[in-house]
Amino acid sequence: MKRESGIGGDRTALTENRETVFRVVKFAQLIKAMIDTPIFNKDGDLVLSTEKRVRDLEDAAKGIPLPA
């Protein structure tokens, strides 16, 4: 099977690159969400909702395959 090429280059490579960029962006968004998640309140006590947030982010991260 012949791959289409031209000004846009190889379409298969373009699709793979888009998927890789999508995964990396999603992973970066998860990291940012973790950084923005408060761990302690102003009094230094553990924020109870943090555990649930961490579990939600962990579940989301499992759905993003890392590029090989």
Secondary structure, DSSP 8 states (H G I E B T S, - for coil): -----STT--HHHHHHHHHHHHHHHHHHHHHHHHHHS--B-TTS-B-THHHHHHHHHHHHHHTS----
